[in-house]
Amino acid sequence: MNKKLRKIINKLKNKGKLSVREYEYLVKNRTEEAAKELKNHAFKIKTAVYGDKIFIRGLIEISNICKNDCYYCGIRHSNKNCGRYRLTAEDILACAEEGYALGFRTFVLQGGEDPYYTDSVLTDIIRKIKEKYPDCAVTLSLGERTYESYKALKAAGADRYLLRHETADKRHYKKLHPKEMTLKNRIACLKNLKKLGFQVGCGFMVGSPKQTERQIAKDLKFIEKFCPDMCGIGPFVPHKDTPFKDFPAGTAELTCYLLSIVRIICPKVLLPATTALGTIDTNGRQEGILSGANVVMPNLSPISVRKKYMLYDNKISTDEEAAENLKMLAERLDKINQKIAIDRGDVKGR
Ligand code: SAH
């Protein structure tokens, strides 16, 4: 390993932070040896903080109706080939009931920015879930809303909110989104969520179109400074009905490398081995966990709608990523000496 890379890796391990230029160097000049070292270090940190426990989240994809038109996303407003659906409060409660019996103690309500889900509709759903399952956490992943709206959702009992920043570089953000969407508002939302006391998750796609190593370095700097409770990092995967259909997918190799770096920067972060990582590589999720991830989010949506929540091509939903196949997931995890925790799985030390 060259001297400069050695020095940067030592600094990252000792201080948990680097300059943007150093992050850029670390990404650009990565070697197998460097990746192995960071992976071992990240896994050690994960084990010291969370043991051999892997937290599971039941992911309920409540709607694929979306007013936004993100260029990468399969459920973007302009996609006319997408069969649209939305779940009612009753549908969602039925998912939670099934999930609770299976051992889930966190429910993640994710969806497009669907105007049907007003504050009053959502607060009603959140209250009903919390009333019936007071020992469970409710996580929302429903995009950008106002401070007042987030406040109402928090007051109704929501515990966590996932809102990936997608890219921390303003110019890159413009390349991934139409002009109505701004990085500024995305970041303002993240800050509002934090201020309101949510456990907050940011994150980004790896290998999204036109992404440079410099931009990845900025993502890492943003994560280091924002210090999220959760961080979603998965490869970009093209979807056939989007403007980005001809771009290549991100790689599992770089995704796992970045998972390790994020674990080292934020030792306590709740870090999922994502479905996108499992989609591009059958061993993706295990590799993600061995690289420092400690969360998996099996699909708890009604089976009839799963194929419709196609954010990207070939998104998996029938094997161990399906909530009803938790046993299969447990067996996979057992092979790497990891155990599923029946637990809310809150972030440590908060
Ligand atoms: N509407 C919500 C939820 C979006 S879906 C929101 O705005 O936060 C959750 C995540 O899926 C997105 O944040 C994005 O990072 C990811 N995603 C969307 N399209 C993708 C694609 N083609 N490849 C990989 N990940 C994708």
Residues whose N, C-alpha, C, O or C-beta is under 5 A from the ligand:
A	BS01	SAH	Y72 C73 G74 G111 G112 E113 S141 L142 G143 L162 L163 R164 M205 P235 F236 V237 P238 H239 A276 L311 Y312
